[in-house]
Amino acid sequence: MTASTTLPAHLAPITVEIPATWSDEQALAVFELLDQLKGRSWARYGCRLQEGMLHQRNQLPETTDDDAR
């Protein structure tokens, strides 16, 4: 993909800004929500998530015989 190519909106990265003005209570509420989402997504998709993480970790560049020397 070239620099002038733009992604369709549904594939474009999403930037999440965290305001510096949150109170401690607001920051804690967001943290607790994310923690609950993490737990529930793990409960539902844990096996598939583990497989995906293992697959990502095993994506090492292939070495040649020359690299081994």
PDB file of N, H, CA, C and O in Angstrom:
ATOM      1  N   MET A   1       0.850  -1.176   0.000  1.00  0.00           N
ATOM      2  CA  MET A   1       0.000   0.000   0.000  1.00  0.00           C
ATOM      3  C   MET A   1       0.890   1.232   0.000  1.00  0.00           C
ATOM      4  O   MET A   1       1.862   1.299   0.752  1.00  0.00           O
ATOM      5  N   THR A   2       0.569   2.186  -0.825  1.00  0.00           N
ATOM      6  H   THR A   2      -0.221   2.132  -1.436  1.00  0.00           H
ATOM      7  CA  THR A   2       1.382   3.395  -0.909  1.00  0.00           C
ATOM      8  C   THR A   2       0.892   4.423   0.087  1.00  0.00           C
ATOM      9  O   THR A   2      -0.195   4.301   0.651  1.00  0.00           O
ATOM     10  N   ALA A   3       1.715   5.441   0.293  1.00  0.00           N
ATOM     11  H   ALA A   3       2.598   5.541  -0.165  1.00  0.00           H
ATOM     12  CA  ALA A   3       1.369   6.486   1.251  1.00  0.00           C
ATOM     13  C   ALA A   3       0.114   7.241   0.826  1.00  0.00           C
ATOM     14  O   ALA A   3      -0.611   7.766   1.672  1.00  0.00           O
ATOM     15  N   SER A   4      -0.147   7.299  -0.481  1.00  0.00           N
ATOM     16  H   SER A   4       0.442   6.872  -1.167  1.00  0.00           H
ATOM     17  CA  SER A   4      -1.309   8.046  -0.950  1.00  0.00           C
ATOM     18  C   SER A   4      -2.596   7.228  -0.875  1.00  0.00           C
ATOM     19  O   SER A   4      -3.686   7.768  -1.064  1.00  0.00           O
ATOM     20  N   THR A   5      -2.475   5.923  -0.599  1.00  0.00           N
ATOM     21  H   THR A   5      -1.590   5.484  -0.445  1.00  0.00           H
ATOM     22  CA  THR A   5      -3.647   5.059  -0.490  1.00  0.00           C
ATOM     23  C   THR A   5      -4.263   5.228   0.888  1.00  0.00           C
ATOM     24  O   THR A   5      -3.571   5.178   1.904  1.00  0.00           O
ATOM     25  N   THR A   6      -5.564   5.426   0.907  1.00  0.00           N
ATOM     26  H   THR A   6      -6.127   5.466   0.081  1.00  0.00           H
ATOM     27  CA  THR A   6      -6.245   5.547   2.191  1.00  0.00           C
ATOM     28  C   THR A   6      -7.064   4.295   2.432  1.00  0.00           C
ATOM     29  O   THR A   6      -7.577   3.680   1.497  1.00  0.00           O
ATOM     30  N   LEU A   7      -7.178   3.930   3.684  1.00  0.00           N
ATOM     31  H   LEU A   7      -6.762   4.429   4.444  1.00  0.00           H
ATOM     32  CA  LEU A   7      -7.956   2.762   4.067  1.00  0.00           C
ATOM     33  C   LEU A   7      -9.435   3.104   4.090  1.00  0.00           C
ATOM     34  O   LEU A   7      -9.806   4.249   4.346  1.00  0.00           O
ATOM     35  N   PRO A   8     -10.283   2.116   3.824  1.00  0.00           N
ATOM     36  CA  PRO A   8     -11.716   2.347   4.025  1.00  0.00           C
ATOM     37  C   PRO A   8     -11.959   2.681   5.498  1.00  0.00           C
ATOM     38  O   PRO A   8     -11.201   2.257   6.370  1.00  0.00           O
ATOM     39  N   ALA A   9     -12.991   3.424   5.762  1.00  0.00           N
ATOM     40  H   ALA A   9     -13.607   3.770   5.053  1.00  0.00           H
ATOM     41  CA  ALA A   9     -13.270   3.899   7.119  1.00  0.00           C
ATOM     42  C   ALA A   9     -13.321   2.759   8.130  1.00  0.00           C
ATOM     43  O   ALA A   9     -12.847   2.917   9.255  1.00  0.00           O
ATOM     44  N   HIS A  10     -13.888   1.608   7.751  1.00  0.00           N
ATOM     45  H   HIS A  10     -14.273   1.479   6.837  1.00  0.00           H
ATOM     46  CA  HIS A  10     -14.024   0.512   8.711  1.00  0.00           C
ATOM     47  C   HIS A  10     -12.694  -0.178   9.011  1.00  0.00           C
ATOM     48  O   HIS A  10     -12.629  -0.981   9.941  1.00  0.00           O
ATOM     49  N   LEU A  11     -11.637   0.107   8.256  1.00  0.00           N
ATOM     50  H   LEU A  11     -11.690   0.759   7.500  1.00  0.00           H
ATOM     51  CA  LEU A  11     -10.316  -0.464   8.512  1.00  0.00           C
ATOM     52  C   LEU A  11      -9.334   0.543   9.086  1.00  0.00           C
ATOM     53  O   LEU A  11      -8.230   0.175   9.489  1.00  0.00           O
ATOM     54  N   ALA A  12      -9.721   1.794   9.125  1.00  0.00           N
ATOM     55  H   ALA A  12     -10.618   2.093   8.797  1.00  0.00           H
ATOM     56  CA  ALA A  12      -8.827   2.833   9.624  1.00  0.00           C
ATOM     57  C   ALA A  12      -8.603   2.663  11.126  1.00  0.00           C
ATOM     58  O   ALA A  12      -9.534   2.310  11.850  1.00  0.00           O
ATOM     59  N   PRO A  13      -7.376   2.909  11.605  1.00  0.00           N
ATOM     60  CA  PRO A  13      -7.116   2.800  13.036  1.00  0.00           C
ATOM     61  C   PRO A  13      -7.944   3.811  13.824  1.00  0.00           C
ATOM     62  O   PRO A  13      -8.274   4.890  13.332  1.00  0.00           O
ATOM     63  N   ILE A  14      -8.263   3.439  15.037  1.00  0.00           N
ATOM     64  H   ILE A  14      -7.995   2.563  15.436  1.00  0.00           H
ATOM     65  CA  ILE A  14      -9.030   4.309  15.925  1.00  0.00           C
ATOM     66  C   ILE A  14      -8.087   4.825  17.008  1.00  0.00           C
ATOM     67  O   ILE A  14      -7.412   4.044  17.677  1.00  0.00           O
ATOM     68  N   THR A  15      -8.048   6.115  17.171  1.00  0.00           N
ATOM     69  H   THR A  15      -8.597   6.750  16.627  1.00  0.00           H
ATOM     70  CA  THR A  15      -7.247   6.716  18.223  1.00  0.00           C
ATOM     71  C   THR A  15      -8.165   7.026  19.396  1.00  0.00           C
ATOM     72  O   THR A  15      -9.211   7.655  19.240  1.00  0.00           O
ATOM     73  N   VAL A  16      -7.755   6.577  20.559  1.00  0.00           N
ATOM     74  H   VAL A  16      -6.905   6.066  20.685  1.00  0.00           H
ATOM     75  CA  VAL A  16      -8.539   6.838  21.767  1.00  0.00           C
ATOM     76  C   VAL A  16      -7.768   7.829  22.616  1.00  0.00           C
ATOM     77  O   VAL A  16      -6.669   7.546  23.093  1.00  0.00           O
ATOM     78  N   GLU A  17      -8.353   8.969  22.791  1.00  0.00           N
ATOM     79  H   GLU A  17      -9.245   9.199  22.404  1.00  0.00           H
ATOM     80  CA  GLU A  17      -7.739  10.000  23.624  1.00  0.00           C
ATOM     81  C   GLU A  17      -8.222   9.839  25.065  1.00  0.00           C
ATOM     82  O   GLU A  17      -9.406   9.608  25.308  1.00  0.00           O
ATOM     83  N   ILE A  18      -7.310   9.962  26.001  1.00  0.00           N
ATOM     84  H   ILE A  18      -6.348  10.150  25.804  1.00  0.00           H
ATOM     85  CA  ILE A  18      -7.665   9.912  27.412  1.00  0.00           C
ATOM     86  C   ILE A  18      -7.474  11.322  27.966  1.00  0.00           C
ATOM     87  O   ILE A  18      -6.354  11.829  28.030  1.00  0.00           O
ATOM     88  N   PRO A  19      -8.568  11.939  28.360  1.00  0.00           N
ATOM     89  CA  PRO A  19      -8.463  13.316  28.849  1.00  0.00           C
ATOM     90  C   PRO A  19      -7.600  13.418  30.107  1.00  0.00           C
ATOM     91  O   PRO A  19      -7.659  12.551  30.979  1.00  0.00           O
ATOM     92  N   ALA A  20      -6.825  14.449  30.189  1.00  0.00           N
ATOM     93  H   ALA A  20      -6.778  15.152  29.481  1.00  0.00           H
ATOM     94  CA  ALA A  20      -6.017  14.708  31.380  1.00  0.00           C
ATOM     95  C   ALA A  20      -6.864  15.285  32.509  1.00  0.00           C
ATOM     96  O   ALA A  20      -6.380  15.471  33.626  1.00  0.00           O
ATOM     97  N   THR A  21      -8.124  15.564  32.212  1.00  0.00           N
ATOM     98  H   THR A  21      -8.517  15.413  31.305  1.00  0.00           H
ATOM     99  CA  THR A  21      -8.996  16.226  33.190  1.00  0.00           C
ATOM    100  C   THR A  21      -9.894  15.253  33.951  1.00  0.00           C
ATOM    101  O   THR A  21     -10.719  15.689  34.753  1.00  0.00           O
ATOM    102  N   TRP A  22      -9.754  13.940  33.720  1.00  0.00           N
ATOM    103  H   TRP A  22      -9.083  13.586  33.068  1.00  0.00           H
ATOM    104  CA  TRP A  22     -10.586  12.985  34.458  1.00  0.00           C
ATOM    105  C   TRP A  22     -10.270  13.058  35.938  1.00  0.00           C
ATOM    106  O   TRP A  22      -9.126  13.261  36.344  1.00  0.00           O
ATOM    107  N   SER A  23     -11.300  12.891  36.721  1.00  0.00           N
ATOM    108  H   SER A  23     -12.229  12.727  36.391  1.00  0.00           H
ATOM    109  CA  SER A  23     -11.088  12.776  38.163  1.00  0.00           C
ATOM    110  C   SER A  23     -10.574  11.367  38.442  1.00  0.00           C
ATOM    111  O   SER A  23     -10.627  10.494  37.576  1.00  0.00           O
ATOM    112  N   ASP A  24     -10.079  11.156  39.651  1.00  0.00           N
ATOM    113  H   ASP A  24     -10.036  11.865  40.355  1.00  0.00           H
ATOM    114  CA  ASP A  24      -9.634   9.818  40.028  1.00  0.00           C
ATOM    115  C   ASP A  24     -10.780   8.810  39.904  1.00  0.00           C
ATOM    116  O   ASP A  24     -10.568   7.671  39.490  1.00  0.00           O
ATOM    117  N   GLU A  25     -11.983   9.231  40.263  1.00  0.00           N
ATOM    118  H   GLU A  25     -12.156  10.157  40.600  1.00  0.00           H
ATOM    119  CA  GLU A  25     -13.142   8.346  40.189  1.00  0.00           C
ATOM    120  C   GLU A  25     -13.476   7.979  38.745  1.00  0.00           C
ATOM    121  O   GLU A  25     -13.826   6.833  38.463  1.00  0.00           O
ATOM    122  N   GLN A  26     -13.372   8.934  37.837  1.00  0.00           N
ATOM    123  H   GLN A  26     -13.088   9.865  38.066  1.00  0.00           H
ATOM    124  CA  GLN A  26     -13.641   8.656  36.425  1.00  0.00           C
ATOM    125  C   GLN A  26     -12.594   7.701  35.850  1.00  0.00           C
ATOM    126  O   GLN A  26     -12.932   6.769  35.119  1.00  0.00           O
ATOM    127  N   ALA A  27     -11.345   7.933  36.177  1.00  0.00           N
ATOM    128  H   ALA A  27     -11.070   8.689  36.771  1.00  0.00           H
ATOM    129  CA  ALA A  27     -10.282   7.053  35.693  1.00  0.00           C
ATOM    130  C   ALA A  27     -10.475   5.638  36.228  1.00  0.00           C
ATOM    131  O   ALA A  27     -10.282   4.668  35.495  1.00  0.00           O
ATOM    132  N   LEU A  28     -10.849   5.513  37.483  1.00  0.00           N
ATOM    133  H   LEU A  28     -11.005   6.300  38.079  1.00  0.00           H
ATOM    134  CA  LEU A  28     -11.092   4.201  38.072  1.00  0.00           C
ATOM    135  C   LEU A  28     -12.284   3.514  37.420  1.00  0.00           C
ATOM    136  O   LEU A  28     -12.241   2.307  37.184  1.00  0.00           O
ATOM    137  N   ALA A  29     -13.344   4.256  37.126  1.00  0.00           N
ATOM    138  H   ALA A  29     -13.379   5.236  37.318  1.00  0.00           H
ATOM    139  CA  ALA A  29     -14.522   3.679  36.478  1.00  0.00           C
ATOM    140  C   ALA A  29     -14.158   3.118  35.099  1.00  0.00           C
ATOM    141  O   ALA A  29     -14.613   2.033  34.738  1.00  0.00           O
ATOM    142  N   VAL A  30     -13.354   3.836  34.337  1.00  0.00           N
ATOM    143  H   VAL A  30     -12.985   4.718  34.631  1.00  0.00           H
ATOM    144  CA  VAL A  30     -12.930   3.360  33.019  1.00  0.00           C
ATOM    145  C   VAL A  30     -12.048   2.123  33.181  1.00  0.00           C
ATOM    146  O   VAL A  30     -12.205   1.146  32.449  1.00  0.00           O
ATOM    147  N   PHE A  31     -11.133   2.164  34.128  1.00  0.00           N
ATOM    148  H   PHE A  31     -11.006   2.957  34.723  1.00  0.00           H
ATOM    149  CA  PHE A  31     -10.257   1.021  34.376  1.00  0.00           C
ATOM    150  C   PHE A  31     -11.075  -0.214  34.751  1.00  0.00           C
ATOM    151  O   PHE A  31     -10.805  -1.306  34.251  1.00  0.00           O
ATOM    152  N   GLU A  32     -12.061  -0.055  35.614  1.00  0.00           N
ATOM    153  H   GLU A  32     -12.281   0.832  36.019  1.00  0.00           H
ATOM    154  CA  GLU A  32     -12.897  -1.189  36.026  1.00  0.00           C
ATOM    155  C   GLU A  32     -13.729  -1.728  34.867  1.00  0.00           C
ATOM    156  O   GLU A  32     -13.912  -2.940  34.747  1.00  0.00           O
ATOM    157  N   LEU A  33     -14.235  -0.838  34.011  1.00  0.00           N
ATOM    158  H   LEU A  33     -14.086   0.146  34.108  1.00  0.00           H
ATOM    159  CA  LEU A  33     -14.988  -1.275  32.833  1.00  0.00           C
ATOM    160  C   LEU A  33     -14.107  -2.102  31.914  1.00  0.00           C
ATOM    161  O   LEU A  33     -14.513  -3.171  31.459  1.00  0.00           O
ATOM    162  N   LEU A  34     -12.902  -1.617  31.638  1.00  0.00           N
ATOM    163  H   LEU A  34     -12.572  -0.749  32.008  1.00  0.00           H
ATOM    164  CA  LEU A  34     -11.988  -2.355  30.774  1.00  0.00           C
ATOM    165  C   LEU A  34     -11.609  -3.700  31.383  1.00  0.00           C
ATOM    166  O   LEU A  34     -11.473  -4.693  30.668  1.00  0.00           O
ATOM    167  N   ASP A  35     -11.439  -3.734  32.699  1.00  0.00           N
ATOM    168  H   ASP A  35     -11.549  -2.927  33.280  1.00  0.00           H
ATOM    169  CA  ASP A  35     -11.107  -4.976  33.383  1.00  0.00           C
ATOM    170  C   ASP A  35     -12.248  -5.987  33.241  1.00  0.00           C
ATOM    171  O   ASP A  35     -12.003  -7.173  33.021  1.00  0.00           O
ATOM    172  N   GLN A  36     -13.487  -5.519  33.367  1.00  0.00           N
ATOM    173  H   GLN A  36     -13.685  -4.556  33.546  1.00  0.00           H
ATOM    174  CA  GLN A  36     -14.647  -6.400  33.199  1.00  0.00           C
ATOM    175  C   GLN A  36     -14.747  -6.893  31.757  1.00  0.00           C
ATOM    176  O   GLN A  36     -15.025  -8.070  31.523  1.00  0.00           O
ATOM    177  N   LEU A  37     -14.526  -6.012  30.800  1.00  0.00           N
ATOM    178  H   LEU A  37     -14.300  -5.057  30.990  1.00  0.00           H
ATOM    179  CA  LEU A  37     -14.555  -6.413  29.392  1.00  0.00           C
ATOM    180  C   LEU A  37     -13.499  -7.470  29.104  1.00  0.00           C
ATOM    181  O   LEU A  37     -13.755  -8.438  28.389  1.00  0.00           O
ATOM    182  N   LYS A  38     -12.317  -7.277  29.663  1.00  0.00           N
ATOM    183  H   LYS A  38     -12.110  -6.490  30.244  1.00  0.00           H
ATOM    184  CA  LYS A  38     -11.239  -8.245  29.489  1.00  0.00           C
ATOM    185  C   LYS A  38     -11.653  -9.603  30.056  1.00  0.00           C
ATOM    186  O   LYS A  38     -11.474 -10.630  29.401  1.00  0.00           O
ATOM    187  N   GLY A  39     -12.196  -9.609  31.248  1.00  0.00           N
ATOM    188  H   GLY A  39     -12.341  -8.775  31.780  1.00  0.00           H
ATOM    189  CA  GLY A  39     -12.615 -10.856  31.876  1.00  0.00           C
ATOM    190  C   GLY A  39     -13.720 -11.559  31.112  1.00  0.00           C
ATOM    191  O   GLY A  39     -13.675 -12.777  30.937  1.00  0.00           O
ATOM    192  N   ARG A  40     -14.698 -10.816  30.661  1.00  0.00           N
ATOM    193  H   ARG A  40     -14.734  -9.827  30.803  1.00  0.00           H
ATOM    194  CA  ARG A  40     -15.811 -11.423  29.929  1.00  0.00           C
ATOM    195  C   ARG A  40     -15.406 -11.905  28.553  1.00  0.00           C
ATOM    196  O   ARG A  40     -15.867 -12.952  28.098  1.00  0.00           O
ATOM    197  N   SER A  41     -14.541 -11.147  27.881  1.00  0.00           N
ATOM    198  H   SER A  41     -14.166 -10.296  28.250  1.00  0.00           H
ATOM    199  CA  SER A  41     -14.086 -11.603  26.564  1.00  0.00           C
ATOM    200  C   SER A  41     -13.215 -12.857  26.727  1.00  0.00           C
ATOM    201  O   SER A  41     -13.274 -13.758  25.891  1.00  0.00           O
ATOM    202  N   TRP A  42     -12.416 -12.920  27.787  1.00  0.00           N
ATOM    203  H   TRP A  42     -12.369 -12.188  28.466  1.00  0.00           H
ATOM    204  CA  TRP A  42     -11.610 -14.114  28.034  1.00  0.00           C
ATOM    205  C   TRP A  42     -12.512 -15.310  28.344  1.00  0.00           C
ATOM    206  O   TRP A  42     -12.251 -16.420  27.878  1.00  0.00           O
ATOM    207  N   ALA A  43     -13.565 -15.090  29.123  1.00  0.00           N
ATOM    208  H   ALA A  43     -13.777 -14.189  29.501  1.00  0.00           H
ATOM    209  CA  ALA A  43     -14.479 -16.188  29.461  1.00  0.00           C
ATOM    210  C   ALA A  43     -15.159 -16.741  28.207  1.00  0.00           C
ATOM    211  O   ALA A  43     -15.372 -17.949  28.100  1.00  0.00           O
ATOM    212  N   ARG A  44     -15.492 -15.888  27.284  1.00  0.00           N
ATOM    213  H   ARG A  44     -15.319 -14.907  27.371  1.00  0.00           H
ATOM    214  CA  ARG A  44     -16.195 -16.323  26.077  1.00  0.00           C
ATOM    215  C   ARG A  44     -15.245 -16.836  24.998  1.00  0.00           C
ATOM    216  O   ARG A  44     -15.540 -17.829  24.333  1.00  0.00           O
ATOM    217  N   TYR A  45     -14.113 -16.169  24.822  1.00  0.00           N
ATOM    218  H   TYR A  45     -13.873 -15.362  25.362  1.00  0.00           H
ATOM    219  CA  TYR A  45     -13.234 -16.460  23.688  1.00  0.00           C
ATOM    220  C   TYR A  45     -11.848 -16.938  24.112  1.00  0.00           C
ATOM    221  O   TYR A  45     -10.933 -16.955  23.289  1.00  0.00           O
ATOM    222  N   GLY A  46     -11.673 -17.324  25.365  1.00  0.00           N
ATOM    223  H   GLY A  46     -12.416 -17.310  26.033  1.00  0.00           H
ATOM    224  CA  GLY A  46     -10.347 -17.645  25.895  1.00  0.00           C
ATOM    225  C   GLY A  46      -9.536 -18.605  25.056  1.00  0.00           C
ATOM    226  O   GLY A  46      -8.369 -18.343  24.764  1.00  0.00           O
ATOM    227  N   CYS A  47     -10.142 -19.725  24.660  1.00  0.00           N
ATOM    228  H   CYS A  47     -11.090 -19.938  24.897  1.00  0.00           H
ATOM    229  CA  CYS A  47      -9.388 -20.718  23.871  1.00  0.00           C
ATOM    230  C   CYS A  47      -8.947 -20.127  22.544  1.00  0.00           C
ATOM    231  O   CYS A  47      -7.807 -20.318  22.121  1.00  0.00           O
ATOM    232  N   ARG A  48      -9.844 -19.412  21.890  1.00  0.00           N
ATOM    233  H   ARG A  48     -10.771 -19.256  22.233  1.00  0.00           H
ATOM    234  CA  ARG A  48      -9.492 -18.812  20.598  1.00  0.00           C
ATOM    235  C   ARG A  48      -8.455 -17.703  20.767  1.00  0.00           C
ATOM    236  O   ARG A  48      -7.582 -17.529  19.917  1.00  0.00           O
ATOM    237  N   LEU A  49      -8.553 -16.959  21.862  1.00  0.00           N
ATOM    238  H   LEU A  49      -9.263 -17.101  22.553  1.00  0.00           H
ATOM    239  CA  LEU A  49      -7.565 -15.919  22.127  1.00  0.00           C
ATOM    240  C   LEU A  49      -6.188 -16.542  22.361  1.00  0.00           C
ATOM    241  O   LEU A  49      -5.181 -16.035  21.866  1.00  0.00           O
ATOM    242  N   GLN A  50      -6.146 -17.643  23.118  1.00  0.00           N
ATOM    243  H   GLN A  50      -6.964 -18.055  23.520  1.00  0.00           H
ATOM    244  CA  GLN A  50      -4.877 -18.318  23.365  1.00  0.00           C
ATOM    245  C   GLN A  50      -4.267 -18.813  22.054  1.00  0.00           C
ATOM    246  O   GLN A  50      -3.070 -18.649  21.820  1.00  0.00           O
ATOM    247  N   GLU A  51      -5.086 -19.411  21.212  1.00  0.00           N
ATOM    248  H   GLU A  51      -6.058 -19.544  21.403  1.00  0.00           H
ATOM    249  CA  GLU A  51      -4.592 -19.882  19.918  1.00  0.00           C
ATOM    250  C   GLU A  51      -4.047 -18.730  19.081  1.00  0.00           C
ATOM    251  O   GLU A  51      -2.998 -18.852  18.449  1.00  0.00           O
ATOM    252  N   GLY A  52      -4.769 -17.613  19.082  1.00  0.00           N
ATOM    253  H   GLY A  52      -5.621 -17.514  19.595  1.00  0.00           H
ATOM    254  CA  GLY A  52      -4.320 -16.450  18.326  1.00  0.00           C
ATOM    255  C   GLY A  52      -3.014 -15.891  18.850  1.00  0.00           C
ATOM    256  O   GLY A  52      -2.138 -15.516  18.071  1.00  0.00           O
ATOM    257  N   MET A  53      -2.876 -15.832  20.176  1.00  0.00           N
ATOM    258  H   MET A  53      -3.588 -16.136  20.809  1.00  0.00           H
ATOM    259  CA  MET A  53      -1.635 -15.321  20.757  1.00  0.00           C
ATOM    260  C   MET A  53      -0.468 -16.248  20.451  1.00  0.00           C
ATOM    261  O   MET A  53       0.628 -15.782  20.143  1.00  0.00           O
ATOM    262  N   LEU A  54      -0.693 -17.559  20.533  1.00  0.00           N
ATOM    263  H   LEU A  54      -1.584 -17.938  20.784  1.00  0.00           H
ATOM    264  CA  LEU A  54       0.368 -18.509  20.195  1.00  0.00           C
ATOM    265  C   LEU A  54       0.767 -18.374  18.731  1.00  0.00           C
ATOM    266  O   LEU A  54       1.950 -18.430  18.393  1.00  0.00           O
ATOM    267  N   HIS A  55      -0.216 -18.198  17.874  1.00  0.00           N
ATOM    268  H   HIS A  55      -1.177 -18.153  18.148  1.00  0.00           H
ATOM    269  CA  HIS A  55       0.063 -18.035  16.449  1.00  0.00           C
ATOM    270  C   HIS A  55       0.901 -16.774  16.215  1.00  0.00           C
ATOM    271  O   HIS A  55       1.860 -16.801  15.444  1.00  0.00           O
ATOM    272  N   GLN A  56       0.544 -15.682  16.873  1.00  0.00           N
ATOM    273  H   GLN A  56      -0.235 -15.660  17.499  1.00  0.00           H
ATOM    274  CA  GLN A  56       1.305 -14.434  16.719  1.00  0.00           C
ATOM    275  C   GLN A  56       2.741 -14.606  17.208  1.00  0.00           C
ATOM    276  O   GLN A  56       3.675 -14.120  16.570  1.00  0.00           O
ATOM    277  N   ARG A  57       2.922 -15.285  18.319  1.00  0.00           N
ATOM    278  H   ARG A  57       2.163 -15.680  18.838  1.00  0.00           H
ATOM    279  CA  ARG A  57       4.265 -15.472  18.885  1.00  0.00           C
ATOM    280  C   ARG A  57       5.124 -16.365  18.007  1.00  0.00           C
ATOM    281  O   ARG A  57       6.348 -16.236  17.991  1.00  0.00           O
ATOM    282  N   ASN A  58       4.492 -17.264  17.283  1.00  0.00           N
ATOM    283  H   ASN A  58       3.497 -17.369  17.296  1.00  0.00           H
ATOM    284  CA  ASN A  58       5.240 -18.179  16.429  1.00  0.00           C
ATOM    285  C   ASN A  58       5.496 -17.613  15.047  1.00  0.00           C
ATOM    286  O   ASN A  58       6.036 -18.318  14.194  1.00  0.00           O
ATOM    287  N   GLN A  59       5.134 -16.383  14.797  1.00  0.00           N
ATOM    288  H   GLN A  59       4.695 -15.810  15.489  1.00  0.00           H
ATOM    289  CA  GLN A  59       5.370 -15.739  13.506  1.00  0.00           C
ATOM    290  C   GLN A  59       6.780 -15.164  13.480  1.00  0.00           C
ATOM    291  O   GLN A  59       6.969 -13.949  13.418  1.00  0.00           O
ATOM    292  N   LEU A  60       7.756 -16.045  13.527  1.00  0.00           N
ATOM    293  H   LEU A  60       7.603 -17.032  13.578  1.00  0.00           H
ATOM    294  CA  LEU A  60       9.152 -15.621  13.499  1.00  0.00           C
ATOM    295  C   LEU A  60       9.643 -15.622  12.061  1.00  0.00           C
ATOM    296  O   LEU A  60       9.171 -16.421  11.253  1.00  0.00           O
ATOM    297  N   PRO A  61      10.571 -14.753  11.727  1.00  0.00           N
ATOM    298  CA  PRO A  61      11.125 -14.779  10.371  1.00  0.00           C
ATOM    299  C   PRO A  61      11.814 -16.118  10.132  1.00  0.00           C
ATOM    300  O   PRO A  61      12.491 -16.648  11.013  1.00  0.00           O
ATOM    301  N   GLU A  62      11.633 -16.651   8.937  1.00  0.00           N
ATOM    302  H   GLU A  62      11.083 -16.221   8.221  1.00  0.00           H
ATOM    303  CA  GLU A  62      12.282 -17.917   8.603  1.00  0.00           C
ATOM    304  C   GLU A  62      13.774 -17.690   8.445  1.00  0.00           C
ATOM    305  O   GLU A  62      14.215 -16.679   7.899  1.00  0.00           O
ATOM    306  N   THR A  63      14.540 -18.655   8.934  1.00  0.00           N
ATOM    307  H   THR A  63      14.182 -19.476   9.378  1.00  0.00           H
ATOM    308  CA  THR A  63      16.000 -18.564   8.799  1.00  0.00           C
ATOM    309  C   THR A  63      16.446 -19.508   7.703  1.00  0.00           C
ATOM    310  O   THR A  63      15.794 -20.512   7.414  1.00  0.00           O
ATOM    311  N   THR A  64      17.546 -19.173   7.113  1.00  0.00           N
ATOM    312  H   THR A  64      18.076 -18.358   7.347  1.00  0.00           H
ATOM    313  CA  THR A  64      18.153 -20.040   6.093  1.00  0.00           C
ATOM    314  C   THR A  64      19.333 -20.745   6.728  1.00  0.00           C
ATOM    315  O   THR A  64      19.724 -20.426   7.851  1.00  0.00           O
ATOM    316  N   ASP A  65      19.904 -21.710   6.009  1.00  0.00           N
ATOM    317  H   ASP A  65      19.586 -21.969   5.097  1.00  0.00           H
ATOM    318  CA  ASP A  65      21.096 -22.384   6.509  1.00  0.00           C
ATOM    319  C   ASP A  65      22.240 -21.411   6.723  1.00  0.00           C
ATOM    320  O   ASP A  65      23.048 -21.593   7.634  1.00  0.00           O
ATOM    321  N   ASP A  66      22.318 -20.378   5.890  1.00  0.00           N
ATOM    322  H   ASP A  66      21.662 -20.230   5.150  1.00  0.00           H
ATOM    323  CA  ASP A  66      23.370 -19.369   6.029  1.00  0.00           C
ATOM    324  C   ASP A  66      23.245 -18.615   7.341  1.00  0.00           C
ATOM    325  O   ASP A  66      24.253 -18.234   7.935  1.00  0.00           O
ATOM    326  N   ASP A  67      21.976 -18.389   7.814  1.00  0.00           N
ATOM    327  H   ASP A  67      21.157 -18.699   7.331  1.00  0.00           H
ATOM    328  CA  ASP A  67      21.753 -17.671   9.066  1.00  0.00           C
ATOM    329  C   ASP A  67      22.247 -18.471  10.265  1.00  0.00           C
ATOM    330  O   ASP A  67      22.665 -17.892  11.268  1.00  0.00           O
ATOM    331  N   ALA A  68      22.203 -19.793  10.170  1.00  0.00           N
ATOM    332  H   ALA A  68      21.865 -20.263   9.356  1.00  0.00           H
ATOM    333  CA  ALA A  68      22.576 -20.652  11.288  1.00  0.00           C
ATOM    334  C   ALA A  68      24.083 -20.691  11.521  1.00  0.00           C
ATOM    335  O   ALA A  68      24.524 -21.104  12.593  1.00  0.00           O
ATOM    336  N   ARG A  69      24.868 -20.275  10.555  1.00  0.00           N
ATOM    337  H   ARG A  69      24.509 -19.940   9.684  1.00  0.00           H
ATOM    338  CA  ARG A  69      26.336 -20.339  10.691  1.00  0.00           C
ATOM    339  C   ARG A  69      26.900 -19.220  11.483  1.00  0.00           C
ATOM    340  O   ARG A  69      28.114 -19.150  11.675  1.00  0.00           O
TER     341      ARG A  69
END
